[in-house]
Amino acid sequence: MGSAALATLNVTVPSDVAGYYAITIDPAAPTSPPTYTIRATPIAGGVQEPDGELTLDHQGAKTRNAKPGW
């Protein structure tokens, strides 16, 4: 689902991020009005795993491990 948006948008995740997080963007297709959520899910067993999932949405709202703010 969300990884399709990376290809659709021609986005490449930087190597210094890809080694620690799997990045997805939802939805994979444009919406009206424009909305999105970017998710950074830590690689299992990696050093960032304790952070839990990080999100950023189209309104600038951030969550870390499902809690508002970083």
N, C-alpha and C positions, 0 to 999 in steps of 0.2 A: 504494500500500500504506500507508505510514506517514502520508501526508497525510490519508487518510480518517479516521484517529483524531482529528485536529484538529477535524474537523466533528462526529464522533460525540461527542466530549467537550465540544463547544461552546467550544473554545479559540481565542482570537484572539492571534496573534503580535504583540507590540508593534511599532509602526512603527519605533522606533529599533533593533530587532533585525532586522526583515524587510528592511531596506535592505542588510543585510550578510550575512545567513544565510537559507537555506531550512531550515525546521524540520519534522522528521517525528517521529512517535511510533510505535513498533512494540511489540507487535502492535496492529492496528486494533480488535480485539475483546478484551473482558476474558478473562483466563485464571485458572485456579485451580491453585495459589496465584497471587495477583496478581504479574505481572512486566511490565516495560516497559524500553525503551531510547529515550531522546530523543536525536535526532541534529541537530546544527547544521552544515550544509554551507555553506561560504563561497560567496558569489556569484562566479562566474568573472570575473576581472578586477578584483574589488573589493579594497579595502585589507586585508581579513581573509583573503584567499586564502592567504597564507603560513602561517596557523595550521593549515590543513588541517581535517579534520572533527573536531568536538568531540562527545563522547557523555557521557551520564549515565544510569546504569541504576538499577533499583529497589533495589539494594543500596548505592547511593551511590558506586559505582566510576565514575571519570572517565577519559576518554582524550582525548588531543589528537594528531591525526594518527596514530592507532592505537597510541600509546604511553601507558602508565598515568600518571595524574596530570596536572595542568595546570601 
